[in-house]
Amino acid sequence: MRLHKIDRFTLDEVEKPKPQGNEILIRVEACGICGSDIPRVYELGTRVYPVTLGHEFSGVVCEVGNNDDKMLIGKKAAVFPIIPCMKCKSCQTGNYAECENYQYLGSRNDGGFAEYCLIPNKWHLVLSNDPEVSTDDLSLVEPATVAQHAIRKAGLTAGEKIVIIGAGPIGIMAARWAKIFGASEVALLEIDNAKISFAKECGLAVYNINDVDYIEKIINKLERVDVVIEGTGTSSGMNTAIELCRVFGKIVLMGNPHRDTVINLNNHSLILRKELNLIGIWNSYYAELPFNEWKYTVRQMDLGKLKVHDLITHRVSLDNLKQLFDKIYGKKIMICKAIYSASLNV
């Protein structure tokens, strides 16, 4: 599925790639639709055309360019999509998400909405060793690791209490990470009734922002809020985070900001009076030192500690992918996580 220009997203027949040198050819098994993919197709476009979209993907190694990598053939893995330059200061310190000259599988380079995807080398593979973990689940490693990164950047410690604003897939996964990290209380905030119902079905405590007393109810239940993850980028979310967070607490800004995001004057003052710590995050951390978050995500999936399978609400083949995109963009359906699954191709 290639984007040729804004709103021209088509299923094309292209030649199967052939790996050269250290390149690895993946038979794509599953690829998730990211929230950023929708505006990319209908509003923003990409820097290069045509390009195969899809950066949240998993697959099985089917060919290698280097004979030394033959042992990887048949292995299943999630794929780290950032292609860092390895030359800038960010890359030299292992902060690949902040690379000044990066490429990216699924937006600047061909990605995972395809039968096959060519990746630069084995460094991009995050192997799963549990036969029970499906490649559908592994397609959620990227958003799951973004959620993990938010919890890590918050410095959440055992016994602390956390509120996550936004009950989409990353919000739900952040709640699950918070429990893994030892939070004593986890609550989500959401405005959409369908999302509220879904999160409750997942066993989570969810408060409705439409309830005029929601802040009072949260404070009464939790007594204090040590950490807030703001996942919506909205004025409402930002102002609520400031109001909820305790003195000297931490707010992690995870949601991309809306064009009209505004902090109320009183809440701007509260940031100062409470001496709040505002922490921005961008993507995730992939270097081995001090800690590879992607490998930890897959490890927790392999151990059965991080559950993601129930978040996949929609699966389609390549043939039906554009139709699903249209429905999501037109708000005709409610999804938690939608994926392309190769098992449905005909």
Contacts in CASP RR format, 6 or more apart in sequence:
PFRMAT RR
TARGET T0000
AUTHOR 0000-0000-0000
METHOD contacts of the structure
MODEL  1
MRLHKIDRFTLDEVEKPKPQGNEILIRVEACGICGSDIPRVYELGTRVYP
VTLGHEFSGVVCEVGNNDDKMLIGKKAAVFPIIPCMKCKSCQTGNYAECE
NYQYLGSRNDGGFAEYCLIPNKWHLVLSNDPEVSTDDLSLVEPATVAQHA
IRKAGLTAGEKIVIIGAGPIGIMAARWAKIFGASEVALLEIDNAKISFAK
ECGLAVYNINDVDYIEKIINKLERVDVVIEGTGTSSGMNTAIELCRVFGK
IVLMGNPHRDTVINLNNHSLILRKELNLIGIWNSYYAELPFNEWKYTVRQ
MDLGKLKVHDLITHRVSLDNLKQLFDKIYGKKIMICKAIYSASLNV
1 9 0 8 1.000
1 10 0 8 1.000
1 11 0 8 1.000
1 12 0 8 1.000
1 52 0 8 1.000
1 53 0 8 1.000
1 113 0 8 1.000
1 114 0 8 1.000
1 318 0 8 1.000
1 321 0 8 1.000
1 322 0 8 1.000
1 340 0 8 1.000
2 9 0 8 1.000
2 10 0 8 1.000
2 12 0 8 1.000
2 14 0 8 1.000
2 50 0 8 1.000
2 51 0 8 1.000
2 52 0 8 1.000
2 53 0 8 1.000
3 9 0 8 1.000
3 40 0 8 1.000
3 41 0 8 1.000
3 45 0 8 1.000
3 46 0 8 1.000
3 49 0 8 1.000
3 50 0 8 1.000
3 51 0 8 1.000
3 53 0 8 1.000
4 10 0 8 1.000
4 49 0 8 1.000
4 50 0 8 1.000
5 45 0 8 1.000
5 49 0 8 1.000
6 41 0 8 1.000
6 42 0 8 1.000
6 43 0 8 1.000
6 44 0 8 1.000
6 45 0 8 1.000
7 41 0 8 1.000
7 42 0 8 1.000
9 41 0 8 1.000
9 53 0 8 1.000
9 322 0 8 1.000
9 325 0 8 1.000
10 322 0 8 1.000
11 318 0 8 1.000
11 319 0 8 1.000
11 321 0 8 1.000
11 322 0 8 1.000
12 50 0 8 1.000
14 114 0 8 1.000
16 115 0 8 1.000
16 116 0 8 1.000
17 25 0 8 1.000
17 116 0 8 1.000
17 117 0 8 1.000
17 118 0 8 1.000
18 25 0 8 1.000
18 63 0 8 1.000
19 25 0 8 1.000
19 63 0 8 1.000
19 64 0 8 1.000
19 65 0 8 1.000
19 118 0 8 1.000
20 65 0 8 1.000
21 65 0 8 1.000
21 66 0 8 1.000
22 65 0 8 1.000
22 66 0 8 1.000
22 69 0 8 1.000
22 120 0 8 1.000
22 121 0 8 1.000
22 122 0 8 1.000
23 64 0 8 1.000
23 65 0 8 1.000
23 118 0 8 1.000
23 119 0 8 1.000
23 120 0 8 1.000
23 121 0 8 1.000
24 61 0 8 1.000
24 63 0 8 1.000
24 64 0 8 1.000
24 65 0 8 1.000
24 69 0 8 1.000
24 72 0 8 1.000
24 118 0 8 1.000
24 119 0 8 1.000
24 120 0 8 1.000
24 121 0 8 1.000
24 122 0 8 1.000
24 124 0 8 1.000
24 125 0 8 1.000
25 61 0 8 1.000
25 62 0 8 1.000
25 63 0 8 1.000
25 64 0 8 1.000
25 65 0 8 1.000
25 116 0 8 1.000
25 117 0 8 1.000
25 118 0 8 1.000
25 119 0 8 1.000
26 57 0 8 1.000
26 59 0 8 1.000
26 60 0 8 1.000
26 61 0 8 1.000
26 62 0 8 1.000
26 77 0 8 1.000
26 79 0 8 1.000
26 116 0 8 1.000
26 117 0 8 1.000
26 118 0 8 1.000
26 119 0 8 1.000
27 59 0 8 1.000
27 60 0 8 1.000
27 61 0 8 1.000
27 62 0 8 1.000
27 115 0 8 1.000
27 116 0 8 1.000
27 342 0 8 1.000
28 57 0 8 1.000
28 58 0 8 1.000
28 59 0 8 1.000
28 112 0 8 1.000
28 113 0 8 1.000
28 114 0 8 1.000
28 115 0 8 1.000
28 116 0 8 1.000
28 117 0 8 1.000
28 340 0 8 1.000
28 342 0 8 1.000
29 58 0 8 1.000
29 59 0 8 1.000
29 60 0 8 1.000
29 76 0 8 1.000
29 135 0 8 1.000
29 136 0 8 1.000
29 138 0 8 1.000
29 139 0 8 1.000
29 341 0 8 1.000
29 342 0 8 1.000
29 343 0 8 1.000
30 57 0 8 1.000
30 58 0 8 1.000
30 59 0 8 1.000
30 134 0 8 1.000
30 135 0 8 1.000
30 136 0 8 1.000
30 138 0 8 1.000
30 139 0 8 1.000
30 339 0 8 1.000
30 340 0 8 1.000
30 341 0 8 1.000
30 342 0 8 1.000
31 54 0 8 1.000
31 56 0 8 1.000
31 57 0 8 1.000
31 58 0 8 1.000
31 111 0 8 1.000
31 112 0 8 1.000
31 113 0 8 1.000
31 139 0 8 1.000
31 339 0 8 1.000
31 340 0 8 1.000
32 54 0 8 1.000
32 56 0 8 1.000
32 57 0 8 1.000
32 139 0 8 1.000
32 140 0 8 1.000
32 337 0 8 1.000
32 338 0 8 1.000
32 339 0 8 1.000
32 340 0 8 1.000
33 54 0 8 1.000
33 56 0 8 1.000
33 324 0 8 1.000
33 325 0 8 1.000
33 328 0 8 1.000
33 335 0 8 1.000
33 337 0 8 1.000
33 338 0 8 1.000
33 339 0 8 1.000
33 340 0 8 1.000
34 54 0 8 1.000
34 55 0 8 1.000
34 56 0 8 1.000
34 142 0 8 1.000
34 143 0 8 1.000
36 256 0 8 1.000
37 53 0 8 1.000
37 54 0 8 1.000
37 325 0 8 1.000
38 325 0 8 1.000
38 328 0 8 1.000
38 329 0 8 1.000
40 46 0 8 1.000
40 53 0 8 1.000
40 107 0 8 1.000
41 53 0 8 1.000
41 325 0 8 1.000
41 329 0 8 1.000
42 329 0 8 1.000
46 53 0 8 1.000
46 107 0 8 1.000
46 108 0 8 1.000
47 107 0 8 1.000
47 108 0 8 1.000
48 108 0 8 1.000
51 106 0 8 1.000
51 107 0 8 1.000
51 108 0 8 1.000
51 109 0 8 1.000
51 110 0 8 1.000
51 111 0 8 1.000
52 106 0 8 1.000
52 110 0 8 1.000
52 111 0 8 1.000
52 112 0 8 1.000
52 113 0 8 1.000
52 114 0 8 1.000
52 117 0 8 1.000
53 106 0 8 1.000
53 107 0 8 1.000
53 111 0 8 1.000
53 112 0 8 1.000
53 113 0 8 1.000
54 105 0 8 1.000
54 106 0 8 1.000
54 107 0 8 1.000
54 111 0 8 1.000
54 112 0 8 1.000
54 113 0 8 1.000
55 81 0 8 1.000
55 104 0 8 1.000
55 105 0 8 1.000
55 106 0 8 1.000
55 107 0 8 1.000
55 111 0 8 1.000
55 112 0 8 1.000
55 142 0 8 1.000
56 81 0 8 1.000
56 139 0 8 1.000
56 140 0 8 1.000
56 141 0 8 1.000
56 142 0 8 1.000
56 143 0 8 1.000
56 339 0 8 1.000
57 78 0 8 1.000
57 79 0 8 1.000
57 81 0 8 1.000
57 105 0 8 1.000
57 111 0 8 1.000
57 112 0 8 1.000
57 117 0 8 1.000
57 139 0 8 1.000
58 76 0 8 1.000
58 77 0 8 1.000
58 78 0 8 1.000
58 79 0 8 1.000
58 135 0 8 1.000
58 136 0 8 1.000
58 138 0 8 1.000
58 139 0 8 1.000
58 141 0 8 1.000
59 76 0 8 1.000
59 77 0 8 1.000
59 79 0 8 1.000
59 135 0 8 1.000
59 138 0 8 1.000
60 74 0 8 1.000
60 75 0 8 1.000
60 76 0 8 1.000
60 77 0 8 1.000
60 135 0 8 1.000
61 72 0 8 1.000
61 73 0 8 1.000
61 74 0 8 1.000
61 75 0 8 1.000
61 77 0 8 1.000
61 125 0 8 1.000
62 73 0 8 1.000
62 74 0 8 1.000
62 116 0 8 1.000
63 73 0 8 1.000
64 70 0 8 1.000
64 72 0 8 1.000
64 73 0 8 1.000
69 122 0 8 1.000
72 122 0 8 1.000
72 125 0 8 1.000
75 125 0 8 1.000
75 127 0 8 1.000
76 127 0 8 1.000
76 128 0 8 1.000
76 135 0 8 1.000
76 138 0 8 1.000
77 125 0 8 1.000
77 126 0 8 1.000
77 127 0 8 1.000
77 128 0 8 1.000
77 138 0 8 1.000
78 125 0 8 1.000
78 126 0 8 1.000
78 128 0 8 1.000
78 138 0 8 1.000
78 139 0 8 1.000
78 141 0 8 1.000
78 142 0 8 1.000
78 294 0 8 1.000
78 297 0 8 1.000
78 298 0 8 1.000
79 105 0 8 1.000
79 112 0 8 1.000
79 117 0 8 1.000
79 119 0 8 1.000
79 124 0 8 1.000
79 125 0 8 1.000
79 126 0 8 1.000
80 123 0 8 1.000
80 124 0 8 1.000
80 125 0 8 1.000
80 126 0 8 1.000
80 286 0 8 1.000
80 294 0 8 1.000
81 104 0 8 1.000
81 105 0 8 1.000
81 106 0 8 1.000
81 111 0 8 1.000
81 124 0 8 1.000
81 142 0 8 1.000
82 96 0 8 1.000
82 97 0 8 1.000
82 99 0 8 1.000
82 102 0 8 1.000
82 103 0 8 1.000
82 104 0 8 1.000
82 105 0 8 1.000
82 283 0 8 1.000
82 286 0 8 1.000
83 102 0 8 1.000
83 103 0 8 1.000
83 104 0 8 1.000
83 105 0 8 1.000
83 109 0 8 1.000
83 120 0 8 1.000
83 124 0 8 1.000
84 90 0 8 1.000
84 91 0 8 1.000
84 96 0 8 1.000
84 99 0 8 1.000
84 102 0 8 1.000
85 91 0 8 1.000
85 99 0 8 1.000
85 100 0 8 1.000
85 101 0 8 1.000
85 102 0 8 1.000
86 92 0 8 1.000
87 101 0 8 1.000
88 99 0 8 1.000
88 100 0 8 1.000
88 101 0 8 1.000
89 100 0 8 1.000
90 96 0 8 1.000
90 98 0 8 1.000
90 99 0 8 1.000
90 100 0 8 1.000
91 99 0 8 1.000
94 285 0 8 1.000
94 286 0 8 1.000
94 287 0 8 1.000
95 285 0 8 1.000
95 287 0 8 1.000
96 102 0 8 1.000
96 286 0 8 1.000
96 287 0 8 1.000
97 282 0 8 1.000
97 283 0 8 1.000
97 284 0 8 1.000
97 285 0 8 1.000
97 286 0 8 1.000
98 282 0 8 1.000
102 108 0 8 1.000
103 109 0 8 1.000
105 111 0 8 1.000
105 112 0 8 1.000
105 117 0 8 1.000
105 119 0 8 1.000
105 124 0 8 1.000
106 112 0 8 1.000
106 113 0 8 1.000
110 117 0 8 1.000
110 118 0 8 1.000
111 117 0 8 1.000
112 340 0 8 1.000
113 318 0 8 1.000
113 321 0 8 1.000
113 340 0 8 1.000
114 318 0 8 1.000
115 318 0 8 1.000
115 342 0 8 1.000
115 345 0 8 1.000
119 125 0 8 1.000
126 141 0 8 1.000
126 294 0 8 1.000
126 295 0 8 1.000
126 297 0 8 1.000
126 298 0 8 1.000
127 298 0 8 1.000
128 138 0 8 1.000
128 298 0 8 1.000
128 301 0 8 1.000
128 302 0 8 1.000
129 302 0 8 1.000
130 301 0 8 1.000
130 302 0 8 1.000
130 303 0 8 1.000
130 304 0 8 1.000
133 298 0 8 1.000
133 301 0 8 1.000
133 302 0 8 1.000
134 309 0 8 1.000
136 309 0 8 1.000
136 312 0 8 1.000
136 315 0 8 1.000
136 339 0 8 1.000
136 341 0 8 1.000
137 301 0 8 1.000
137 308 0 8 1.000
137 309 0 8 1.000
137 312 0 8 1.000
138 298 0 8 1.000
138 301 0 8 1.000
139 339 0 8 1.000
140 169 0 8 1.000
140 173 0 8 1.000
140 308 0 8 1.000
140 311 0 8 1.000
140 312 0 8 1.000
140 337 0 8 1.000
140 339 0 8 1.000
141 294 0 8 1.000
141 297 0 8 1.000
141 298 0 8 1.000
141 301 0 8 1.000
142 284 0 8 1.000
143 169 0 8 1.000
143 170 0 8 1.000
143 173 0 8 1.000
143 337 0 8 1.000
144 173 0 8 1.000
144 177 0 8 1.000
144 297 0 8 1.000
144 301 0 8 1.000
144 306 0 8 1.000
144 308 0 8 1.000
145 284 0 8 1.000
145 293 0 8 1.000
145 294 0 8 1.000
145 297 0 8 1.000
146 170 0 8 1.000
146 254 0 8 1.000
146 281 0 8 1.000
146 283 0 8 1.000
146 284 0 8 1.000
147 170 0 8 1.000
147 171 0 8 1.000
147 173 0 8 1.000
147 174 0 8 1.000
147 176 0 8 1.000
147 177 0 8 1.000
148 173 0 8 1.000
148 174 0 8 1.000
148 177 0 8 1.000
148 284 0 8 1.000
148 293 0 8 1.000
148 296 0 8 1.000
148 297 0 8 1.000
149 281 0 8 1.000
149 283 0 8 1.000
149 284 0 8 1.000
149 285 0 8 1.000
149 293 0 8 1.000
150 174 0 8 1.000
150 229 0 8 1.000
150 252 0 8 1.000
150 254 0 8 1.000
150 281 0 8 1.000
151 174 0 8 1.000
151 177 0 8 1.000
151 178 0 8 1.000
151 181 0 8 1.000
151 229 0 8 1.000
152 285 0 8 1.000
152 291 0 8 1.000
152 293 0 8 1.000
153 252 0 8 1.000
153 279 0 8 1.000
153 280 0 8 1.000
153 281 0 8 1.000
154 162 0 8 1.000
154 227 0 8 1.000
154 229 0 8 1.000
154 250 0 8 1.000
154 252 0 8 1.000
154 279 0 8 1.000
155 227 0 8 1.000
155 250 0 8 1.000
156 162 0 8 1.000
156 178 0 8 1.000
156 181 0 8 1.000
156 182 0 8 1.000
156 183 0 8 1.000
156 226 0 8 1.000
156 227 0 8 1.000
157 181 0 8 1.000
157 182 0 8 1.000
158 181 0 8 1.000
158 182 0 8 1.000
158 183 0 8 1.000
158 184 0 8 1.000
159 182 0 8 1.000
159 183 0 8 1.000
159 184 0 8 1.000
160 182 0 8 1.000
160 183 0 8 1.000
160 184 0 8 1.000
160 226 0 8 1.000
160 227 0 8 1.000
161 183 0 8 1.000
161 184 0 8 1.000
161 185 0 8 1.000
161 186 0 8 1.000
161 222 0 8 1.000
161 223 0 8 1.000
161 224 0 8 1.000
161 225 0 8 1.000
161 226 0 8 1.000
161 227 0 8 1.000
162 178 0 8 1.000
162 183 0 8 1.000
162 185 0 8 1.000
162 186 0 8 1.000
162 187 0 8 1.000
162 225 0 8 1.000
162 226 0 8 1.000
162 227 0 8 1.000
162 228 0 8 1.000
162 229 0 8 1.000
163 187 0 8 1.000
163 188 0 8 1.000
163 189 0 8 1.000
163 218 0 8 1.000
163 222 0 8 1.000
163 225 0 8 1.000
163 227 0 8 1.000
163 228 0 8 1.000
163 229 0 8 1.000
163 241 0 8 1.000
163 244 0 8 1.000
164 171 0 8 1.000
164 174 0 8 1.000
164 175 0 8 1.000
164 178 0 8 1.000
164 186 0 8 1.000
164 187 0 8 1.000
164 188 0 8 1.000
164 189 0 8 1.000
164 228 0 8 1.000
164 229 0 8 1.000
164 231 0 8 1.000
165 188 0 8 1.000
165 189 0 8 1.000
165 228 0 8 1.000
165 229 0 8 1.000
165 230 0 8 1.000
165 231 0 8 1.000
165 232 0 8 1.000
165 237 0 8 1.000
165 240 0 8 1.000
165 241 0 8 1.000
166 188 0 8 1.000
166 189 0 8 1.000
166 190 0 8 1.000
166 195 0 8 1.000
166 231 0 8 1.000
166 232 0 8 1.000
167 188 0 8 1.000
167 189 0 8 1.000
167 190 0 8 1.000
167 192 0 8 1.000
167 195 0 8 1.000
167 196 0 8 1.000
167 198 0 8 1.000
167 199 0 8 1.000
167 204 0 8 1.000
167 206 0 8 1.000
168 190 0 8 1.000
168 195 0 8 1.000
168 199 0 8 1.000
168 336 0 8 1.000
169 311 0 8 1.000
169 336 0 8 1.000
169 337 0 8 1.000
170 231 0 8 1.000
170 254 0 8 1.000
171 188 0 8 1.000
171 229 0 8 1.000
171 231 0 8 1.000
172 188 0 8 1.000
172 199 0 8 1.000
172 202 0 8 1.000
172 204 0 8 1.000
172 311 0 8 1.000
172 336 0 8 1.000
173 306 0 8 1.000
173 308 0 8 1.000
173 311 0 8 1.000
174 229 0 8 1.000
174 254 0 8 1.000
175 186 0 8 1.000
175 188 0 8 1.000
175 199 0 8 1.000
175 204 0 8 1.000
176 306 0 8 1.000
176 307 0 8 1.000
177 306 0 8 1.000
178 186 0 8 1.000
179 186 0 8 1.000
180 300 0 8 1.000
180 305 0 8 1.000
180 306 0 8 1.000
185 221 0 8 1.000
185 222 0 8 1.000
186 204 0 8 1.000
186 205 0 8 1.000
187 204 0 8 1.000
187 205 0 8 1.000
187 206 0 8 1.000
187 207 0 8 1.000
187 218 0 8 1.000
187 221 0 8 1.000
187 222 0 8 1.000
188 199 0 8 1.000
188 204 0 8 1.000
188 205 0 8 1.000
188 206 0 8 1.000
188 207 0 8 1.000
189 206 0 8 1.000
189 207 0 8 1.000
189 209 0 8 1.000
189 214 0 8 1.000
189 218 0 8 1.000
189 237 0 8 1.000
189 240 0 8 1.000
190 196 0 8 1.000
190 199 0 8 1.000
190 206 0 8 1.000
190 207 0 8 1.000
190 208 0 8 1.000
190 209 0 8 1.000
191 208 0 8 1.000
191 209 0 8 1.000
191 210 0 8 1.000
191 236 0 8 1.000
192 334 0 8 1.000
193 208 0 8 1.000
194 334 0 8 1.000
195 334 0 8 1.000
195 336 0 8 1.000
196 206 0 8 1.000
196 208 0 8 1.000
198 313 0 8 1.000
198 334 0 8 1.000
198 336 0 8 1.000
199 206 0 8 1.000
200 206 0 8 1.000
202 310 0 8 1.000
202 311 0 8 1.000
205 221 0 8 1.000
207 214 0 8 1.000
207 217 0 8 1.000
207 218 0 8 1.000
208 214 0 8 1.000
209 236 0 8 1.000
209 237 0 8 1.000
209 240 0 8 1.000
211 217 0 8 1.000
215 240 0 8 1.000
215 243 0 8 1.000
215 244 0 8 1.000
218 225 0 8 1.000
218 244 0 8 1.000
219 225 0 8 1.000
219 244 0 8 1.000
224 246 0 8 1.000
225 244 0 8 1.000
225 245 0 8 1.000
225 246 0 8 1.000
225 249 0 8 1.000
226 245 0 8 1.000
226 246 0 8 1.000
226 249 0 8 1.000
226 250 0 8 1.000
227 245 0 8 1.000
227 249 0 8 1.000
227 250 0 8 1.000
227 251 0 8 1.000
227 252 0 8 1.000
228 241 0 8 1.000
228 244 0 8 1.000
228 245 0 8 1.000
228 250 0 8 1.000
228 251 0 8 1.000
228 252 0 8 1.000
229 252 0 8 1.000
229 254 0 8 1.000
230 237 0 8 1.000
230 238 0 8 1.000
230 241 0 8 1.000
230 251 0 8 1.000
230 252 0 8 1.000
230 253 0 8 1.000
230 254 0 8 1.000
230 255 0 8 1.000
231 237 0 8 1.000
231 253 0 8 1.000
231 254 0 8 1.000
231 255 0 8 1.000
232 255 0 8 1.000
233 253 0 8 1.000
233 255 0 8 1.000
233 256 0 8 1.000
233 257 0 8 1.000
233 258 0 8 1.000
233 261 0 8 1.000
234 258 0 8 1.000
234 261 0 8 1.000
235 258 0 8 1.000
235 260 0 8 1.000
235 261 0 8 1.000
235 262 0 8 1.000
235 263 0 8 1.000
238 253 0 8 1.000
238 261 0 8 1.000
238 263 0 8 1.000
238 267 0 8 1.000
239 263 0 8 1.000
239 264 0 8 1.000
239 267 0 8 1.000
241 251 0 8 1.000
242 251 0 8 1.000
242 263 0 8 1.000
242 267 0 8 1.000
242 270 0 8 1.000
242 271 0 8 1.000
242 274 0 8 1.000
242 276 0 8 1.000
243 267 0 8 1.000
243 270 0 8 1.000
245 251 0 8 1.000
245 274 0 8 1.000
245 276 0 8 1.000
246 274 0 8 1.000
247 274 0 8 1.000
247 275 0 8 1.000
248 274 0 8 1.000
248 275 0 8 1.000
248 276 0 8 1.000
248 277 0 8 1.000
249 274 0 8 1.000
249 276 0 8 1.000
249 277 0 8 1.000
250 276 0 8 1.000
250 277 0 8 1.000
250 279 0 8 1.000
251 276 0 8 1.000
251 277 0 8 1.000
251 278 0 8 1.000
251 279 0 8 1.000
252 279 0 8 1.000
252 280 0 8 1.000
252 281 0 8 1.000
253 278 0 8 1.000
253 279 0 8 1.000
253 280 0 8 1.000
253 281 0 8 1.000
254 280 0 8 1.000
254 281 0 8 1.000
263 271 0 8 1.000
270 276 0 8 1.000
271 278 0 8 1.000
284 293 0 8 1.000
284 294 0 8 1.000
285 291 0 8 1.000
285 292 0 8 1.000
285 293 0 8 1.000
286 292 0 8 1.000
286 293 0 8 1.000
286 294 0 8 1.000
297 306 0 8 1.000
300 306 0 8 1.000
301 308 0 8 1.000
308 337 0 8 1.000
311 336 0 8 1.000
311 337 0 8 1.000
312 336 0 8 1.000
312 337 0 8 1.000
312 338 0 8 1.000
312 339 0 8 1.000
313 335 0 8 1.000
313 336 0 8 1.000
313 337 0 8 1.000
313 338 0 8 1.000
314 324 0 8 1.000
314 333 0 8 1.000
314 335 0 8 1.000
314 337 0 8 1.000
314 338 0 8 1.000
314 339 0 8 1.000
315 338 0 8 1.000
315 339 0 8 1.000
315 340 0 8 1.000
315 341 0 8 1.000
315 344 0 8 1.000
316 323 0 8 1.000
316 324 0 8 1.000
316 338 0 8 1.000
316 339 0 8 1.000
316 340 0 8 1.000
316 341 0 8 1.000
316 344 0 8 1.000
317 340 0 8 1.000
317 341 0 8 1.000
317 342 0 8 1.000
317 344 0 8 1.000
317 345 0 8 1.000
317 346 0 8 1.000
318 340 0 8 1.000
318 345 0 8 1.000
319 345 0 8 1.000
319 346 0 8 1.000
320 344 0 8 1.000
321 340 0 8 1.000
324 338 0 8 1.000
326 332 0 8 1.000
327 333 0 8 1.000
328 335 0 8 1.000
328 338 0 8 1.000
END
